[in-house]
């Protein structure tokens, strides 16, 4: 592998845990061919399933070049097969630079401003289900005498949306629009960025 990563950046437990995520992803794939390399690279670049960010996986792959791979989780692939696969995946990530920005990022709740937010839709998922889908945890927003689960996301296109959860089993999440704009476009952008289907989102403006 090339010299694009710093072997000192990732300790053994760190690189091994990250490498294991990749092995788990391809565990039942019979052949680690170029198509699989491309598929895993896209999962990393688009933060689908392998969602820790390209740099984390790149650093782990760099470290793995000089490590014993026999201690990774058991799979039908030999250590030699994995080493060759890791090298090709490392090179594929290198060629993909500059890496794309994440589809969405968390904005601090200190920027929560009820005055510039309006509820536009109900996401037909619970707070826990949305957390699992987004791989982002809701934070506690002061509300009355207590708190309520809340999250602000900045989408890749620059739009910002608020997510307001609720305590209790089965309660759904409210999608809030921050600022001006067509709510239909906001829902479309949110769905495209997060993978939550528009069929799972019920508009409130109709």
KAQUIUR-V160465 format. One record per run of one state. SS is the DSSP state (helix for helix, strand for strand, loop for the rest). FROM is the first residue (numbers start at 1). TO is the last residue. If there is no record, write none. Layout:
ss=SS from=FROM to=TO
ss=SS from=FROM to=TO
//
This chain:
ss=loop from=1 to=6
ss=helix from=7 to=9
ss=loop from=10 to=11
ss=helix from=12 to=25
ss=loop from=26 to=33
ss=helix from=34 to=45
ss=loop from=46 to=53
ss=helix from=54 to=64
ss=loop from=65 to=68
ss=helix from=69 to=71
ss=loop from=72 to=78
ss=helix from=79 to=95
ss=loop from=96 to=103
ss=strand from=104 to=107
ss=loop from=108 to=108
ss=helix from=109 to=111
ss=loop from=112 to=113
ss=helix from=114 to=116
ss=strand from=117 to=126
ss=helix from=127 to=134
ss=loop from=135 to=138
ss=strand from=139 to=143
ss=loop from=144 to=145
ss=strand from=146 to=155
ss=loop from=156 to=159
ss=strand from=160 to=164
ss=loop from=165 to=171
ss=strand from=172 to=178
ss=loop from=179 to=182
ss=helix from=183 to=194
ss=loop from=195 to=197
ss=helix from=198 to=200
ss=strand from=201 to=203
ss=loop from=204 to=206
//
